[in-house]
Structure formats: structure tokens, C-alpha cells
Amino acid sequence: MGYKSDIEIAREAHKLPIQEIGARLGIPAGDLLPFGHDKAKVSADFIKAQADKPDGKLILVTAINPTPAGEGKTTTTVGLTDGLNRIGKDAMLCIREASLGPCFGMKGGAAGGGYAQVVPMEEMNLHFTGDFHAITSAHNLLAAMIDNHIYWGNELGIDERRVVWRRVVDMNDRALRDIVTSLGGVANGFPRQTGFDITVASEVMAILCLADDLADLQRRLGDIIIAYRRDRSPIYCRDLGADGAMTVLLKDAMQPNLVQTLENNPAFVHGGPFANIAHGCNSVVATRTALKLADYVVTEAGFGADLGAEKFMDIKCRKAGLSPDVVVLVATVRAMKMNGGVARADLGAENVEAVQAGCSNLGRHIGNLKGFGVPVVVAINHFVTDTEAEIAAIRDYVAAQGAEAILCQHWAKGGAGAEDLARRVAEIADAGVSAFAPLYPDDLPLFQKIETIAKRIYHADEVLADKKIRDQLRAWEAAGYGHLPICMAKTQYSFSTDPNLRGAPTGHSVPVREVRLSAGAGFIVVICGDIMTMPGLPRRPAAESIHLNEVGEVEGLF
């Protein structure tokens, strides 16, 4: 049996004009800023006018640790939204935008797959409405103004050795990780060592995704610490007078993007921080607005639940006053087998014992999520090679963990394949049984917050951090930043900091290499192990296969 590719399915989609999608949500055409016929931004005035409406139910979709076998978290997010609408519920989804880095690197697109996709797929994965370019420009404007200020006399007394604001680009480029700028003589400024991060790791990205509105956006941008003086006193973005111009560049990017699923259900796609090096959630503005416009909002958090879901709970929900009603944890038979030691080439053969062995990773995520006080449902994302015995093994294991696993076939059948999951999720959400609470209180010391995440979520024995890092955390506490939550930067492939350690490892340590204060975003970034805030391309990047065919269509993107 032949299967159509995701891009072929997306091209055959019957898309409705975006004004019709907006009308379904009660958004007048005048409050939509259209980008072509199938995508639009929603006006700030309309969003502000929804403030007094009651909120719908919030459903978080997360997953086990990713494997090369595939899990399908975004696909499940889309399929569940379509399934909820098929059973008569008023639902929409909120997901992140795609970074060009992984699209041209190794991951592919970020719009779902099969018959559970958001469209227009090509545009979503390639530039979309320009939000990431606006973020890149705003971030690098600040970097340019720092070097310009130093060049013209350095009135603020910036210590050139203590400039902490790096540059960003939305592409994987390892050559830019560690560079020297301003070579070539006096006219080019003062040489200094710096580097680039990928745009999705930018504090500007995090700020855009956590800000309430344009006024809050500018306040947060002003709070960014760009450098320190020789006496270690901080210098802020507002001291340079850059916050106003940065806000102007981000004015349109701040507004959520409205698109649709293959089944013409509304979707907000907005913001895109990675979850392994940033906080991994779509924008607060998009989620809050969706909760005013729909009875059920399905959103996702990046990578496995140890990263995305933890940050969704401890950063996004804490900052935005959100509370999830139910969590859907996505798993696949194939990924369980891979966690159980099966090689990728052998995943097609039935192996119940390997499924059972690999379920430890799933079980740990279930326990971790329950620790937040939120009910958990496991979605088994179906592959054609799955056998009844393998599916039963996961169901039995999940039942023994005090949860329920539901088989989903949305990849092949769209919303119709997710109706069982939709019914159960709606039932739990409507029951109001969630007792959500973050993992740690605001007033816990910063290092103890790191230890709490490492021990309760990663199940590590200890956190390894030298005196310099501990002293830095104490200095930030003394400066009034002790109440901030922690944003762990760690490999997505394992509970540990070793990407090759699958399953549910114990007895490991979490080495902290660096800590960064994101005062504008409102969190502390803790960089663990070998994780990089500027990824590199793989040996054979996806870009080698991406091209235009003879009729001008994009090939090889997904």
C-alpha cells in the first residue's frame, strides 16, 4: 500500500479563506491582518477586547524523550484538535512556529504529519509571516548598538570583557559559536570575543512569548542585561535606549498568526523557543487569546516532558497564571522498542519484550507529570507496523501506572482517528479534577530550584556546579533575582545529560557548565553537559534535498 508524503497531502488540502476561519472564532475581518489568503495576524485591539470572557479548558500535549523512531507530538496535537471538533466540541490549537535551523538541518518541518497537519505547510516552515526575522533583527539591533556605544566613547562604562549580549541567526551554524569581532583597525571598533546563538535561543524570543502586550514587551526588553561595568554593576537595554526601536521591529510579530488544520479547524501558530535550550512553548498571547475564543485549547510543549512540559508548568503557567486541565503524553510502540534496546533497522519486527523493557521511560514521565497535580492520558500514536500484542503491552503497563493509554490513528485518518482520545480528554477536562501546582515555590534559593528539577524530574543523584557558578547564583539572589524560575538547557534525548542514556536512568549527575540571567524574560538559563545554544548541521543536512521542482513546488522539505 502506497502512502502520500506529508507535503503531497498538504498540497491537496481544501483550505478555506482565512476570513472564514476567523469568523468561526468571532474575529471580524477588520481585525485580521491577512498574509495572502490562508494566514493572518489577529489585531491587538481584538485581543484586548476579549479580556473579560471566561476561559476554556487547557490541554497540554507532551511526549516521551524523542528517539529516531519518531513520536509525533505535533501530529497528535493537531489530530486531537480535529478529533475534538469531530465529536462536537469547540476546539482550537496553539503550536510554535518552525525554525529554519532544523528545517534545513535534520528534523524537518513542524506542522504535524499525515492527515493531521496545519496548513499552509510550506509557508509555516519557510519564513511564515516573518516573526523570526523580526526577532533576529531586534536582537541584533541591540548587539549593534552595544558595539556602537563603545565605539563612540562608552559613556555607560561598559566593560568590554563583560558584554553578555551575543548575536543570533535562525540557522544552524557551528562556525559562529565562538568568534572575534571588530578586527581590521580603529575604524571597525574594539576587537572582542563573542559569538552567535540560534534565534530560538534568543532572550527576545522568550520575551515575545511571555509578554502580555506591547507595553509589557517593551518593559521586558528594557530589563535585558546587556553587559556589566568593571564594578560588576549591570547595564540594561533601556540604558542604551534600544527598547523602543526593538519594540517597533516586533510590533507585528507580537500578534498571533491564525491558520487552519487540514480539516479547517482554527490554529494559532506563534513563537518558537526550543525546549532543549529555551522554554519550549508558544506565546502566552496566543494561548490566552485561544482560551477566550474556544471551549478547548490544545497546545504542546517541545521535546520530552522532562523539558517542554516541565518548563510549560514551571515557567509559562507560573508567569501567565495558566492551569492545565489534562496532559496528553504521546508515545509510540517503535520508540518503546528503541528504548528497550532495539536497533532502528529492526523496529518493524514484533518484539513485545523490548516494548515492555522500554516502557520505563514512559512510566517515569507519567509519574513526573502526576507530580504537578494534573491528570495524564497516554496517546499511543499508531504506526502500521504495530502489532496488537505490542499495543496491549503498553496499555497494560500504563494501567499499572494508574493511567490510561488510548490508541490513536490520526496520522492515517485525521480527526476520525483521534475521536476516542478526544472523548476521554474532554471528559477529564470537564470533570475539573486537575490540582495543578508548579514543582517549586518562587522563594526557594536558585541552586535548590536546579536541584529540585534534577532530582524530581531527571531523577539524578546530584547537581555538579563549581564555586564560580554557585557564587553567581548567590549574587543574582542578592540583586533581587532569586524569585525567578529555572530554564534548564539540556539534551532532549535522555533524562540525563548523556544523550545516549535511554530509558529511565538513575544514579547520574547533572553537570552545570554555565548559568545565564534572562532578566527580561524572567528566568535563569542553566546550561548542562554538552548542550549548545548554537546547533550545528549534520553530516548530510536536509538542505541538500530541498529544491524547487519543474512546476515551482518545494520538494524535500518534509
Secondary structure by P-SEA (a helix, b strand, c coil): cccccaaaaaaacccccaaaaaaaacccccccccccccbbbbbaaaaaaaccccccbbbbbbbcccccccccaaaaaaaaaaaaaaacccbbbbbbbbbccccccccccccccccccccaaaaaaccccaaaaaaaaaaaaaaaaaaaaaaaccccccccccccbbbbcccccccccccccccccccccbbbbcccccccccaaaaaaaccccaaaaaaaaaaccccccccccccccccccaaaaaaaaaccccbbbbbccccbbbbbbcbbbbcccccccccaaaaaaaaacccbbbbbbccccccaaaaaaacccccccccccbbbbbbbaaaaaaaacccccccccccaaaaaaaaaaaaaaaaaaacccbbbbbbccccccccaaaaaaaaaaaaaacbbbbbbcccccccccaaaaaaaaaaaaaaccccccccccccccaaaaaaaaaacccccccccccaaaaaaaaaaaaaccccbbbbbbccccccccccccccccccbbbbbccccccccccbbbbbccccccbbbbccccccccccccccccccccc
